[in-house]
Amino acid sequence: MTAASERSVSIDELVAHLRPEERAPAAAFLSANPPGAGAPVAVVIPAYNEEPTVREVVAGIPKELAGLAVEVIVVNDGSSDATVAEAEAGGALVCDIPVNRGQGLIFMLGYWLARTRGAQVIATTDADGQYDELELEQLVEPIVAGRADFVNGSRRLGTELTTDPMRHAGVIFFGKLVSLLVGQKITDPACGIRAFSAELTGAVTLEQTQYQTSEILISSAMMGFRVIEVPTTMRDRPDGATLTKKGPNLLYGMRFARAVLGTWRRERKAARTRLVSEKTQYS
């Protein structure tokens, strides 16, 4: 068997556990971008019909964060426009999923691709240009320095330039709710710019197909990972950007609340199961 065929078999084995619709795109990605050969920091960006903005977002991400080299992984979520071409033009490594599946599932795949490439730290941002990519430095640095496992960006601690009063009120409400549930002050549980140790993304339970920002935050805090927040900026979508895909505010709020409470109940049950197991082991 040739080296090329051995590499192909190895990649096939790597992707075998993925969902059927992910296997071929993930295998193609890893064939072009080999496992273990990535940068220490990976910035994962989910993208669905973000042709107007994704190139500028990718190009604006620093090549180095906290003294470590950076690569950008864009996971395309079944876009019908030129998102893939624009992301590649900006300098991203692109995994192209041909069907729209939801941001949560796209993040899960992106985390796995980053870990498989060898990332030590994984950061995220959105493809729509609402976040300041230069602020990734203050998110990644505490993890590299060993002070945190999860660094959450917060528009409430930083600057919120958006003009939707309902969304602003929702951030305040859900911040208080999540703080109560996890026993730690969280001001912005829906922020899309954040960073984690790569190990964390493989250790927490991730099931949400769409509202994964709250799920990974709550799971991390309740599993004992060190979670901190830093000030970040959130802007209105730039001129020419595609419209928000979150739907009407009320519907979005209801779905977000369901994800928050569902994750909390799941993690509380898991914690009780672990406690019973430990007591049985040492009795």
N, C-alpha and C positions, 0 to 999 in steps of 0.2 A: 504493500500500500504506500502511495506517495505521501509526502508531507502535506500536500494540499488536501488530499482526501482524508488524512488523519485529522486535519484541522476542521474539515467539514463535519466529520462524524462527531468530533468534540463539541462543536457548536450545536449540532442537532440534539445531543444529549443535554446540553445546557438549557435549551429552550423547551425541552420536552414537558416540563411542569407548567408552562404558561398556558393561558387560555388558547383554544384553537386559533382564533382570529389574530392572536399576537405572535404566534410561532414563526411564521414565514417573515414578517417584517422585522422581528427581533433577530432572527438568524441573518437576514440581509444586513442589518445594522452592524452586528458583531463580525461579520465577514469583512466589512469595510473598515471597522474600527475594533481591532482585536481585543479580546478579554485581557485584563491585566495591564494594558498599555496606556491607560488614561492618565489624566492629570490628577493631582491629589484633591483638588476641589472641582466638583461638577455643579454647574448651575442648570437645574432642570426646569424647562418651560413647557407647559402644555399649550397647544395652539389649535384653535378651531376657527377657520375663516378670519385670520388676522393678517391678511396680505398687506394692508396699508401701513402697519406699524412694526411687524415682527423683525424686519431687517434692522431698523434703527435700534430697537431694544437689544438685539443680539450684539450688534456692533458696539453698543455703549457699555457693555459689561467689561470691566477691567481684565486684562490678561493675567493679572496676579492679584491675589487677595491674601492678606496676612502673611505675605512672604512666600506664598505657594502658587504654583502654576494653576491656571483655570481652563476648563473646557466647558462649552455650552452644549447641552443636549436638548433639542427641541423634539417633543413627541407630538406629531400631527394627529389630531383626533378626527379624521375623516373629512378634512376641509374640501370644499368644492371650488376654491379659488387658488391663487398662486402662493399660498402660505409656504409650502415646501420649498419652492424655488427661492423665495425671498429670505427664508431662514438660512438656507445654504449660502446665499449671496452675502449674508451678514457674517458668516463664519461659523455657523452652528453645525454640529453633527446631528443629522435628522433621522429619526425613526418614523416611518410613514405608515400609520394604521389607516387602512382604506375606508373603514366604517366609523361613524360617530358613536362613541361608547360612553362618554361622560368623563368629567375632569378627574374624579376620584380614581377611576381605573387607569386613566392615563398617567396620573402621578405614581401609582403603584408600579407600573411598568417602568417609568422613568427612574424611580429610585433603584429598581433592580438592575437596570442597564448601567447606572452610575456605579453601583457596588461591583458589578461584574467587570467593569472597566478598571476597578481598583481605587475608586474615590475614597478618601478618608473623611471628607466633609461634603455634604450635599446642601446646596442652597436652592431656593425657588424664587421666581418672580413671575409676573404675568406678561403676556405678549402684547398687551394693549397700550403700553406706554404710560400707565398711571403711576408707576413707582420709579424712584430714582435709582438707577443701577449703581451709581457710585456709593450708595449707602450699603451695598452688600459688604463692604469692608468691615463696618461696625457690627455686622451680624456674624460674620465668619470668625473674626479675631478672638472673641471670647471662647469659642470652641477650640481653636488651635492652641490657645493659651491654657486650656484645661479648666476654665472657670465655669463652663456650662456644657450641657449636652444638646440643648435646644434653645435657640435665640429667636424670639418672636418679635417681628416689627410691630410698632404701634403708632398709628396716626394720632391717637389721643395723647400720647406722650410727646409726639412730634408735631407735624403740621398736616392739617386736613384742608385741602383746597377744593374738595368736591362741593357741589351745590345742592345735594339732595338731602333735605332735612329729615325725611323718614329713615334714610339709611343711617344718618348720623345718630338718630334716636335709637335705632336698632343696635348699633355698635355699643352704645352705652348700656342698654338693657341686657344684651347677651354677655357683655363683659362682667356685669354684676352677677348674672346667673351662673356663668362658668366659674367665676371666683368662688361663689358659694359652694358649688358642687365639688371642686377640687381642693378647696381649702387653701388657696393661694390667689393673691390679687392678679387678675388678668384683665387688661384694659381693652384689648382688641383681638378677640378670638377668631375674627374673619380675615385677618390681614394675609395677603398673598405673598409678601416678601419675608422670608425667614430662612433659617439655616439650622442644620442638625448634624450630629455625628452620623456617619454612614451606618454605623452599628445600630443606632437607635431605629432607623427606618426599617431594619430587618427584624427588630425585636418586638415592636408594637404590633397589635392586631389592627389590620386595615380592611374594612369591609364596605365602606360607603362608596357608592358608584359616582356620587356627585359632590357631596358636601364634606370633603375630606379635611379641610383646614381645621375644623373644630374637632374632628375625630382624632387626628394625630396629636393635637395639642392636649386634649383631655386624657387620651391613653398614655401619653408620655408623662404627664404630671402624676397620674394615679399609679403608674408603675414605678415611680420614684426617680425618674430622670430629672436632672437639674434644669429647670426651665426659667429663663429670664426674659425680660422685654427691654428693647431699646427704642429710642425715638426714631421714627421714619416719616417720610412724606408721602401723602397720597394726593394725586392731582385728578382733575376731571379728565376724561378721555380726550386726547388731542384731536384737533380738527382732522376729519377724514377717517378716523378710526371707526371700526364696526361698532354697532350698538351692543349694549350689554346683553348677555345671554341668560341672565339670572331670572328674568321674568318679572311680573308685577311684584311690588314690595311686599304685599300681604302674603302672597303665595310663597315667595322666597323666605319670608320670616317663619312661616309655618313649617316649611321643609327644613330650615336650619334648626329650628327648635326640636323637631323630631330627631334629627341627627345628634344634637347635643344630648338630649335626654336618653336616647337609645344607647349611645356610647357610654354614658355615665352608668346606666344600669348594667350594661355588659361588663364593664371594668370592675364595678362593685361586686358583682357576682364572682368574677374571676379572682378578685382579692380574697373573698371569703373562702373560695375553694382552695387557694394556696395556703391560707391560714390553717384550715382543717387538715390539709396534707402534712404541713409542718408539725402540727400537734401530734398527729398519728405517728409520724416518723420518729419523734423524740419521746414518745410516751412509753 
